[in-house]
Amino acid sequence: MNNTRSTKSVKTAAGRLGALLIAGCLSSVAFAQASDPAAAPVTHADKKAAKQQAKADKEKTEAQADADKANAEANLKDAKKQ
């Protein structure tokens, strides 16, 4: 009978420990979501900044395409000379 009591208390302690671990993980997830800037509502300033960033990205892509085209033309010109 003494052995049964010991096993029962170990199972109860393990169950409590498991519950505490799960609760700790859930609270960590909740905190991470609350402190995540991506989870914050989008403001007018955020929308404006995103629009400006998209414009800058588009200009950068176009400039890179122009540079690539010029480089390809220069390589072709060099190849024709040889």
OpenMM code with the backbone's topology and positions (N, CA, C; nanometers):
from openmm import Vec3, app, unit

residues = "MET ASN ASN THR ARG SER THR LYS SER VAL LYS THR ALA ALA GLY ARG LEU GLY ALA LEU LEU ILE ALA GLY CYS LEU SER SER VAL ALA PHE ALA GLN ALA SER ASP PRO ALA ALA ALA PRO VAL THR HIS ALA ASP LYS LYS ALA ALA LYS GLN GLN ALA LYS ALA ASP LYS GLU LYS THR GLU ALA GLN ALA ASP ALA ASP LYS ALA ASN ALA GLU ALA ASN LEU LYS ASP ALA LYS LYS GLN".split()
positions = [
    Vec3(0.0826, -0.1186, 0.0000),
    Vec3(0.0000, 0.0000, 0.0000),
    Vec3(0.0870, 0.1251, 0.0000),
    Vec3(0.1962, 0.1183, 0.0683),
    Vec3(0.2870, 0.2305, 0.0728),
    Vec3(0.3437, 0.2593, -0.0665),
    Vec3(0.3688, 0.1536, -0.1429),
    Vec3(0.4216, 0.1688, -0.2773),
    Vec3(0.3194, 0.2373, -0.3689),
    Vec3(0.1925, 0.2084, -0.3520),
    Vec3(0.0868, 0.2696, -0.4326),
    Vec3(0.0783, 0.4181, -0.4049),
    Vec3(0.0912, 0.4569, -0.2803),
    Vec3(0.0889, 0.5977, -0.2443),
    Vec3(0.2045, 0.6726, -0.3082),
    Vec3(0.3198, 0.6136, -0.3079),
    Vec3(0.4385, 0.6770, -0.3632),
    Vec3(0.4229, 0.6978, -0.5142),
    Vec3(0.3713, 0.5978, -0.5821),
    Vec3(0.3504, 0.6079, -0.7264),
    Vec3(0.2476, 0.7142, -0.7584),
    Vec3(0.1439, 0.7203, -0.6776),
    Vec3(0.0380, 0.8184, -0.7000),
    Vec3(0.0916, 0.9603, -0.6844),
    Vec3(0.1731, 0.9831, -0.5824),
    Vec3(0.2256, 1.1174, -0.5608),
    Vec3(0.3230, 1.1574, -0.6716),
    Vec3(0.3967, 1.0611, -0.7252),
    Vec3(0.4878, 1.0897, -0.8361),
    Vec3(0.4083, 1.1273, -0.9600),
    Vec3(0.2995, 1.0545, -0.9875),
    Vec3(0.2158, 1.0852, -1.1037),
    Vec3(0.1520, 1.2225, -1.0881),
    Vec3(0.1084, 1.2544, -0.9665),
    Vec3(0.0465, 1.3841, -0.9423),
    Vec3(0.1489, 1.4954, -0.9603),
    Vec3(0.2682, 1.4750, -0.9084),
    Vec3(0.3729, 1.5762, -0.9228),
    Vec3(0.4103, 1.5934, -1.0699),
    Vec3(0.4178, 1.4839, -1.1439),
    Vec3(0.4507, 1.4922, -1.2852),
    Vec3(0.3394, 1.5634, -1.3612),
    Vec3(0.2180, 1.5365, -1.3251),
    Vec3(0.1045, 1.6027, -1.3888),
    Vec3(0.1053, 1.7520, -1.3616),
    Vec3(0.1353, 1.7891, -1.2397),
    Vec3(0.1417, 1.9312, -1.2049),
    Vec3(0.2561, 1.9997, -1.2791),
    Vec3(0.3691, 1.9318, -1.2854),
    Vec3(0.4835, 1.9871, -1.3562),
    Vec3(0.4504, 2.0060, -1.5042),
    Vec3(0.3861, 1.9072, -1.5621),
    Vec3(0.3457, 1.9177, -1.7021),
    Vec3(0.2502, 2.0339, -1.7246),
    Vec3(0.1542, 2.0495, -1.6332),
    Vec3(0.0588, 2.1597, -1.6452),
    Vec3(0.1294, 2.2943, -1.6338),
    Vec3(0.2259, 2.3039, -1.5446),
    Vec3(0.3015, 2.4287, -1.5292),
    Vec3(0.3838, 2.4602, -1.6554),
    Vec3(0.4435, 2.3563, -1.7132),
    Vec3(0.5211, 2.3770, -1.8350),
    Vec3(0.4322, 2.4242, -1.9500),
    Vec3(0.3160, 2.3625, -1.9633),
    Vec3(0.2227, 2.4037, -2.0688),
    Vec3(0.1764, 2.5464, -2.0457),
    Vec3(0.1435, 2.5801, -1.9222),
    Vec3(0.0989, 2.7160, -1.8915),
    Vec3(0.2101, 2.8170, -1.9198),
    Vec3(0.3314, 2.7810, -1.8888),
    Vec3(0.4442, 2.8698, -1.9156),
    Vec3(0.4637, 2.8931, -2.0645),
    Vec3(0.4507, 2.7872, -2.1419),
    Vec3(0.4640, 2.8016, -2.2876),
    Vec3(0.3530, 2.8879, -2.3446),
    Vec3(0.2319, 2.8665, -2.2985),
    Vec3(0.1193, 2.9452, -2.3484),
    Vec3(0.1347, 3.0925, -2.3133),
    Vec3(0.1828, 3.1220, -2.1941),
    Vec3(0.2000, 3.2618, -2.1568),
    Vec3(0.3127, 3.3254, -2.2373),
    Vec3(0.4152, 3.2488, -2.2710),
    Vec3(0.5236, 3.3011, -2.3547),
    Vec3(0.4725, 3.3340, -2.4942),
    Vec3(0.3889, 3.2474, -2.5487),
    Vec3(0.3324, 3.2718, -2.6816),
    Vec3(0.2437, 3.3951, -2.6787),
    Vec3(0.1627, 3.4088, -2.5757),
    Vec3(0.0742, 3.5248, -2.5650),
    Vec3(0.1554, 3.6533, -2.5549),
    Vec3(0.2636, 3.6505, -2.4773),
    Vec3(0.3487, 3.7688, -2.4645),
    Vec3(0.4149, 3.8021, -2.5969),
    Vec3(0.4625, 3.7006, -2.6682),
    Vec3(0.5289, 3.7239, -2.7965),
    Vec3(0.4323, 3.7858, -2.8968),
    Vec3(0.3082, 3.7410, -2.8960),
    Vec3(0.2101, 3.7977, -2.9881),
    Vec3(0.1776, 3.9411, -2.9504),
    Vec3(0.1699, 3.9694, -2.8217),
    Vec3(0.1357, 4.1044, -2.7764),
    Vec3(0.2489, 4.2026, -2.8043),
    Vec3(0.3731, 4.1557, -2.8010),
    Vec3(0.4852, 4.2460, -2.8207),
    Vec3(0.5371, 4.2454, -2.9639),
    Vec3(0.4757, 4.1670, -3.0518),
    Vec3(0.5186, 4.1595, -3.1909),
    Vec3(0.4685, 4.2815, -3.2670),
    Vec3(0.5590, 4.3603, -3.3268),
    Vec3(0.5145, 4.4792, -3.3987),
    Vec3(0.4273, 4.4455, -3.5198),
    Vec3(0.4454, 4.3281, -3.5763),
    Vec3(0.3636, 4.2889, -3.6907),
    Vec3(0.2190, 4.2659, -3.6493),
    Vec3(0.1968, 4.2372, -3.5219),
    Vec3(0.0614, 4.2127, -3.4737),
    Vec3(-0.0105, 4.3435, -3.4404),
    Vec3(0.0630, 4.4539, -3.4361),
    Vec3(0.0036, 4.5833, -3.4024),
    Vec3(-0.0831, 4.6321, -3.5185),
    Vec3(-0.1857, 4.7088, -3.4891),
    Vec3(-0.2690, 4.7609, -3.5981),
    Vec3(-0.1884, 4.8558, -3.6879),
    Vec3(-0.2220, 4.8553, -3.8152),
    Vec3(-0.1502, 4.9370, -3.9124),
    Vec3(-0.2038, 5.0802, -3.9057),
    Vec3(-0.1132, 5.1740, -3.8899),
    Vec3(-0.1514, 5.3145, -3.8820),
    Vec3(-0.1323, 5.3810, -4.0179),
    Vec3(-0.1800, 5.5028, -4.0288),
    Vec3(-0.1634, 5.5795, -4.1530),
    Vec3(-0.0144, 5.5982, -4.1842),
    Vec3(0.0637, 5.6265, -4.0809),
    Vec3(0.2078, 5.6455, -4.1002),
    Vec3(0.2726, 5.5169, -4.1507),
    Vec3(0.2269, 5.4020, -4.0999),
    Vec3(0.2804, 5.2740, -4.1470),
    Vec3(0.2483, 5.2532, -4.2945),
    Vec3(0.1256, 5.2856, -4.3340),
    Vec3(0.0851, 5.2705, -4.4741),
    Vec3(0.1675, 5.3619, -4.5639),
    Vec3(0.1891, 5.4865, -4.5180),
    Vec3(0.2667, 5.5829, -4.5958),
    Vec3(0.4116, 5.5355, -4.6117),
    Vec3(0.4685, 5.4862, -4.5028),
    Vec3(0.6064, 5.4372, -4.5071),
    Vec3(0.6172, 5.3155, -4.5988),
    Vec3(0.5192, 5.2280, -4.5953),
    Vec3(0.5208, 5.1104, -4.6821),
    Vec3(0.5114, 5.1513, -4.8286),
    Vec3(0.4298, 5.2524, -4.8574),
    Vec3(0.4154, 5.3011, -4.9946),
    Vec3(0.5471, 5.3613, -5.0443),
    Vec3(0.6118, 5.4417, -4.9589),
    Vec3(0.7403, 5.5009, -4.9959),
    Vec3(0.8469, 5.3937, -5.0168),
    Vec3(0.8441, 5.2915, -4.9320),
    Vec3(0.9415, 5.1826, -4.9453),
    Vec3(0.9183, 5.1061, -5.0752),
    Vec3(0.7923, 5.0838, -5.1096),
    Vec3(0.7610, 5.0145, -5.2350),
    Vec3(0.8095, 5.0951, -5.3546),
    Vec3(0.7921, 5.2264, -5.3476),
    Vec3(0.8395, 5.3128, -5.4574),
    Vec3(0.9919, 5.3067, -5.4679),
    Vec3(1.0596, 5.3138, -5.3545),
    Vec3(1.2060, 5.3071, -5.3542),
    Vec3(1.2540, 5.1722, -5.4074),
    Vec3(1.1859, 5.0648, -5.3684),
    Vec3(1.2230, 4.9314, -5.4166),
    Vec3(1.2048, 4.9217, -5.5684),
    Vec3(1.0959, 4.9795, -5.6185),
    Vec3(1.0696, 4.9760, -5.7629),
    Vec3(1.1779, 5.0529, -5.8382),
    Vec3(1.2139, 5.1720, -5.7869),
    Vec3(1.3187, 5.2508, -5.8513),
    Vec3(1.4526, 5.1779, -5.8501),
    Vec3(1.4816, 5.1118, -5.7399),
    Vec3(1.6074, 5.0376, -5.7287),
    Vec3(1.6085, 4.9218, -5.8285),
    Vec3(1.4967, 4.8531, -5.8412),
    Vec3(1.4875, 4.7413, -5.9357),
    Vec3(1.5050, 4.7899, -6.0783),
    Vec3(1.4411, 4.9020, -6.1115),
    Vec3(1.4543, 4.9570, -6.2467),
    Vec3(1.5980, 5.0008, -6.2747),
    Vec3(1.6619, 5.0641, -6.1769),
    Vec3(1.8008, 5.1074, -6.1941),
    Vec3(1.8922, 4.9867, -6.2128),
    Vec3(1.8662, 4.8796, -6.1385),
    Vec3(1.9481, 4.7584, -6.1516),
    Vec3(1.9274, 4.6954, -6.2890),
    Vec3(1.8040, 4.6967, -6.3378),
    Vec3(1.7763, 4.6417, -6.4709),
    Vec3(1.8488, 4.7223, -6.5780),
    Vec3(1.8473, 4.8549, -6.5640),
    Vec3(1.9186, 4.9405, -6.6595),
    Vec3(2.0690, 4.9125, -6.6560),
    Vec3(2.1228, 4.8962, -6.5362),
    Vec3(2.2657, 4.8686, -6.5218),
    Vec3(2.3001, 4.7324, -6.5821),
    Vec3(2.2153, 4.6343, -6.5608),
    Vec3(2.2388, 4.5011, -6.6176),
    Vec3(2.2357, 4.5058, -6.7705),
    Vec3(2.1407, 4.5820, -6.8236),
    Vec3(2.1290, 4.5947, -6.9696),
    Vec3(2.2540, 4.6624, -7.0272),
    Vec3(2.2990, 4.7702, -6.9627),
    Vec3(2.4187, 4.8405, -7.0086),
    Vec3(2.5403, 4.7492, -7.0016),
    Vec3(2.5493, 4.6698, -6.8969),
    Vec3(2.6608, 4.5769, -6.8812),
    Vec3(2.6577, 4.4707, -6.9902),
    Vec3(2.5397, 4.4200, -7.0201),
    Vec3(2.5269, 4.3188, -7.1258),
    Vec3(2.5664, 4.3771, -7.2609),
    Vec3(2.5230, 4.5007, -7.2876),
    Vec3(2.5588, 4.5656, -7.4142),
    Vec3(2.7095, 4.5881, -7.4244),
    Vec3(2.7712, 4.6280, -7.3139),
    Vec3(2.9169, 4.6485, -7.3128),
    Vec3(2.9896, 4.5175, -7.3350),
    Vec3(2.9429, 4.4106, -7.2749),
    Vec3(3.0050, 4.2791, -7.2950),
    Vec3(2.9916, 4.2339, -7.4400),
    Vec3(2.8769, 4.2591, -7.4983),
    Vec3(2.8544, 4.2220, -7.6388),
    Vec3(2.9466, 4.3037, -7.7307),
    Vec3(2.9603, 4.4305, -7.7011),
    Vec3(3.0481, 4.5173, -7.7804),
    Vec3(3.1926, 4.4700, -7.7706),
    Vec3(3.2356, 4.4337, -7.6492),
    Vec3(3.3709, 4.3826, -7.6299),
    Vec3(3.3908, 4.2506, -7.7042),
    Vec3(3.2884, 4.1676, -7.7031),
    Vec3(3.2992, 4.0375, -7.7704),
    Vec3(3.3102, 4.0554, -7.9215),
    Vec3(3.2401, 4.1535, -7.9734),
    Vec3(3.2470, 4.1789, -8.1193),
    Vec3(3.3844, 4.2317, -8.1605),
    Vec3(3.4494, 4.3064, -8.0722),
    Vec3(3.5816, 4.3619, -8.1029),
    Vec3(3.6854, 4.2510, -8.1141),
    Vec3(3.6691, 4.1463, -8.0435),
    Vec3(3.7713, 4.0395, -8.0381),
    Vec3(3.7548, 3.9407, -8.1445),
] * unit.nanometer
topology = app.Topology()
chain = topology.addChain("A")
for resn in residues:
    res = topology.addResidue(resn, chain)
    for name in ("N", "CA", "C"):
        topology.addAtom(name, app.Element.getBySymbol(name[0]), res)
